[in-house]
Amino acid sequence: MTLLEVRNLEVTYAGGAQAVRGVNLSVEAGQKLGIAGESGCGKSTLALALLRLLPKDAEVTGEILLNGEDVLAMKWGRVRAVRWAGASIVFQGAMHSLNAVHRIGDQIAEPILLHKKATQEGAKKKVAELLEHVGLPATRANAYPHELSGGQRQRVMIAMALACEPDLIIADEPTTALDVMIQAQILRLIEQLVAEENLGLIMISHDLAVLSDTCDRLSVMYAGRVVEEGPALQVYEDAVHPYAKALSAAFPTIGDPASRFAPRGLPGDPPDPSALPSGCTFHPRCPVALDVCASEDQVLRIAGPGRRAACVHVGSAEVAATEVEARSTTA
Ligand SMILES: Nc1ncnc2c1ncn2[C@@H]1O[C@H](COP(=O)(O)OP(=O)(O)OP(=O)(O)O)[C@@H](O)[C@H]1O
């Protein structure tokens, strides 16, 4: 069943920043979709748009069908009802998302009391169940956020996201602030919960390696657009779009310790979303750009079974990995 279908989503902030441009994506029950890209490419804006959490002055157009219902066309009462119960978000940096002066049990209970109309006693029982479900003793309900470790706080955020039994979880950089061991534990926990409850998952990260390890499919964003999408491991290990290639080359290869010591960066910076370059927005940084790329934008085209990429080279000459590497190392 399709839980979420996003069609031609566009977000423009008040100052003219085109943060999300024509994004299409879908998530089925039990499916894990990773969204990757450098800082500023519009990942968080996309996540916030899905539940109408953007500032009021952001202009949002397109369709966001959650269980077939368009979130953008909903009245505010309905939007509030689908937040938590239809889809919920786990934000990065739990310390900033949790209220420092309230016990974590009370914070997890809040959406349960509000959305499930539970009694105090019922909510308390549910909080205990949720804490144990995410690997914390039920007694931690009495703790304040500062009394927990970073990993424990992120477990609390996951418990809170599950509190109203949503169909879809959106995890925005859920492990960025954690050390590698705890990061792996939290990722396994998310995977386990998604499988147990047959949830849909959207996981957002700049880290393609983490996404390819956790997700089934990957969409790579650049300057507000999806520039490549396909099965996660294929996109990570054998990207087609030169930006996706460079992004995956910037991370160590799973199972290849040697590559940890030789990650390659991508030269240049992502463009200012209020003054995007003409043509393909990646062309000023692209090692294999043609003259036409400065004037003609590219749409996603079939790049293999279940794969699409928005590059002039797709469907014609293959982009040579060596060219991308050559440009990265000489920068
Ligand atoms: N409230 C806002 N008003 C104006 N521009 C904004 C606002 N929020 C974000 N932007 C701009 O929109 C673009 C996309 O930002 P966004 O936070 O979605 O990117 P991101 O890929 O999630 O980056 P990061 O990983 O750093 O959070 C950026 O250029 C950012 O400066």
The ligand as a Gaussian input file, in Angstrom:
#p B3LYP/6-31G(d) Opt

LIG

0 1
 N       13.210000      29.786000       7.159000
 C       13.984000      29.910000       6.082000
 N       13.974000      31.060000       5.360000
 C       14.740000      31.207000       4.259000
 N       15.558000      30.244000       3.760000
 C       15.616000      29.087000       4.445000
 C       14.840000      28.858000       5.624000
 N       15.103000      27.601000       6.072000
 C       16.012000      27.075000       5.193000
 N       16.298000      27.965000       4.222000
 C       17.227000      27.770000       3.082000
 O       16.724000      26.709000       2.281000
 C       17.790000      25.895000       1.817000
 C       17.541000      24.463000       2.212000
 O       17.700000      24.353000       3.619000
 P       17.470000      22.955000       4.385000
 O       17.665000      23.203000       5.850000
 O       16.191000      22.377000       3.959000
 O       18.667000      22.075000       3.813000
 P       19.283000      20.736000       4.376000
 O       19.685000      19.952000       3.184000
 O       18.339000      20.091000       5.320000
 O       20.559000      21.234000       5.144000
 P       21.116000      20.786000       6.580000
 O       21.561000      19.378000       6.405000
 O       22.230000      21.750000       6.827000
 O       19.980000      20.950000       7.561000
 C       19.079000      26.464000       2.412000
 O       19.706000      27.272000       1.462000
 C       18.592000      27.294000       3.581000
 O       19.452000      28.389000       3.824000

